[in-house]
Amino acid sequence: MNRPFEALYVHVPFCRSKCFYCDFYSEAGRTKDGYVKLLLTELSLLQPELQQFPTVYFGGGTPSLMEPSFFETLLSRVGQFSEVTVEFNPEDATPQKLRALRELGVNRVSIGVQSLSDTTLKALRRRHTARQGLKAVEEALKVFNNVSVDLIYGVPGQRPEEFLRELETLLSLPVKHVSLYALTPYSETQLGRLVELGKVELPPEEQVEECYRLGAKLLEEKGLKRYEISNFALEGFRCKHNLHYWRLNNYLGIGPSAASFSDSRYRRNVSSLESYERKLAAGELPTAEEVKFSPDELKEVKLSFGLRLTEGVELEALGLKEWFQELLAADEAIGAMVEEGLLEFSGGRLRLGEKGVLTSNAVIATLLSKLPKSTP
């Protein structure tokens, strides 16, 4: 019997305009009447798979574009929950909308401030100003105890000391959770194409790492402890929903491009609103891709996801404790990673060391390349 779902993700694929660095599926300049009916249709097709969800997360796109009735309809459908998060753009964080969502059961908001520098916001081509971003956080804190803020670092023209000043300004407010994301030129985005053409130059890697190092140090000093590479929170305010993802608990995603994981099966929806609607009208699940992980593949995914968390991975639970002990004794490269503080291994638990966090992709890739393969 399959384990129950721990989380529901609802993708809202609408934006006023498309951010030039964003690689999530969205439609710019419009919303769609009746979108909630499409989501309910997808949920009905998932019966009897559908269960109640401890956490619900509305992401996008720009969920804060939607009217309160949209959230009311969905939340009344999915039953009990302990954490409900809605992503907000700063310009949508009005007292009226914030209060309306709180009354519907939303108890956590994540605000995409991205920067508290007008110069950096201009480089990111964001619509709001630094003052509007700060005001949005202030308004949210009047209504919600649990407010998370996203900041981007590694922006062209941004110096580490400037990023640190932005973070200091933010931490003058009682935010409970902060996410730090490096600006990444994904190939399918406008930013990625401009970088490839040489029309946008990103800061050197050392400068990007310094932004993260300084930011992480300040957050830790203020009591927001890192629990995942990009995420910091006060005690009791870690994002329960995203922890389900990183621990690879069962989760369900609805909406175009949304992904689901159930035991060892991964499923992703079509990344087109028109295709999504067409498949639902035909009585079909809007699946674009479905993969059944082999035991080896599942170990690889659990290891790569789990190492993003500061808690690391319990290797014995994955059947990998003896493998790593033997690897540690025989492989010079892995031994050097432990000696240099890139990896830490104690009590059967493997985690990234402080130095390993800054080079996590390379460290994890090296480790995955040495995983044993089962005999067919």
ABEGO torsion letter per residue (X at the ends): XBBBBABBBBBBABBABBBAABABBBBBGBBBBGAAAAAAAAAAAAOAABBBBABBBBBOEBAAABBAAAAAAAAAAAEBBABBBBBBBAAABBAAAAAAAAAAGBABBBBBAGBABAAAAAAAGBABBAAAAAAAAAAAAAABABBBBBBBBGBBGBBAAAAAAAAAAAAABBBABBBBBBBBBBAABAAAAAAAAGABBBBBAAAAAAAAAAAAAAAAAAGBBBABAABBBBBGABBAAAAAAAAGBBBBBBEBGBBBBBEABBBBBBBBAAAAAAAAAAGBBBBABBBBBBAAAAAAAAAAAAAABAAEBBAAAAGAAAAAAAAAAABAAAAAAAAAGABBBBGGBBBBBAAAAAAAAAAAAAAAAABBBBBX
